[in-house]
Amino acid sequence: MKKILRELLLQKRNLLTQEEIEAKSSLIHKQLMVSPLFQRANRVMLYISFRNEVLTSAIIKELLQKGKRVFIPITVPKTKALIVSELKSLEEDLQLGNFGVLEPKPEAVRELDPSCLDLILVPGVGFDMEGFRIGYGAGYYDRFLPRISKEVPTIGLAFEVQLVHQLPKDEYDYPVQYVLTEERLIDCSNLQTLIFKT
């Protein structure tokens, strides 16, 4: 079931044009910037976008400009673990890594204990209203997120086309606390939704 749903959600996301991806990502970026969750955070972990994910390069640049510390995940295929590494330069620190995703060069790996984070922005193929997600199937975030204190906000970034009412889940699936799209912010703990004015 999950495999079929993953394919359907990827197809929906792949139908978005580059112009739509950029416009919707810009709206998500703007809403993120005014969020108290973001404004309070000083050590933010987020992904380097690829394929048709919500774009994160502008978010990273703004974080660095504001003097906040930026951290990105490094995948370890052998153990399916995520290592958290500090990013200081989008232009100088990165090279193509696992799965064709940009990851830090060996000399730019600056590992951090995840307990130091105070905000995590999470990618996904799809999310539901309770914050459960479908990823690419390797389970990296489902292993990583349970290690993080519940005091640390976790926000799934997604386009509206990636939302479903309810996803099938198993015991290993771990939800995010919020989902942010170009149209709304969903507080998954109480299923409250803030609709953005356009």
NORWOMO-V176502 format. One record per residue. N is the residue number from 1. SS is DSSP state (a for helix, b for strand, c for the rest). Layout:
((N SS) (N SS))
This chain:
((1 c) (2 a) (3 a) (4 a) (5 a) (6 a) (7 a) (8 a) (9 a) (10 a) (11 a) (12 a) (13 a) (14 a) (15 c) (16 c) (17 c) (18 a) (19 a) (20 a) (21 a) (22 a) (23 a) (24 a) (25 a) (26 a) (27 a) (28 a) (29 a) (30 a) (31 a) (32 a) (33 a) (34 c) (35 c) (36 a) (37 a) (38 a) (39 a) (40 a) (41 c) (42 c) (43 b) (44 b) (45 b) (46 c) (47 c) (48 c) (49 c) (50 c) (51 c) (52 c) (53 c) (54 c) (55 c) (56 c) (57 a) (58 a) (59 a) (60 a) (61 a) (62 a) (63 a) (64 a) (65 a) (66 c) (67 c) (68 c) (69 b) (70 b) (71 b) (72 b) (73 b) (74 b) (75 b) (76 b) (77 c) (78 c) (79 c) (80 c) (81 b) (82 b) (83 b) (84 b) (85 b) (86 b) (87 b) (88 c) (89 c) (90 c) (91 c) (92 c) (93 c) (94 b) (95 b) (96 b) (97 c) (98 a) (99 a) (100 a) (101 c) (102 b) (103 b) (104 b) (105 c) (106 a) (107 a) (108 a) (109 c) (110 c) (111 b) (112 c) (113 c) (114 a) (115 a) (116 a) (117 c) (118 c) (119 b) (120 b) (121 b) (122 b) (123 c) (124 c) (125 c) (126 b) (127 b) (128 b) (129 c) (130 c) (131 c) (132 c) (133 b) (134 b) (135 c) (136 c) (137 c) (138 c) (139 c) (140 a) (141 a) (142 a) (143 a) (144 a) (145 a) (146 a) (147 a) (148 c) (149 c) (150 c) (151 c) (152 c) (153 b) (154 b) (155 b) (156 b) (157 b) (158 c) (159 c) (160 a) (161 a) (162 a) (163 b) (164 b) (165 c) (166 c) (167 c) (168 c) (169 c) (170 c) (171 c) (172 c) (173 c) (174 c) (175 c) (176 c) (177 c) (178 b) (179 b) (180 b) (181 c) (182 c) (183 c) (184 b) (185 b) (186 b) (187 b) (188 c) (189 c) (190 c) (191 c) (192 b) (193 b) (194 b) (195 b) (196 c) (197 c) (198 c))
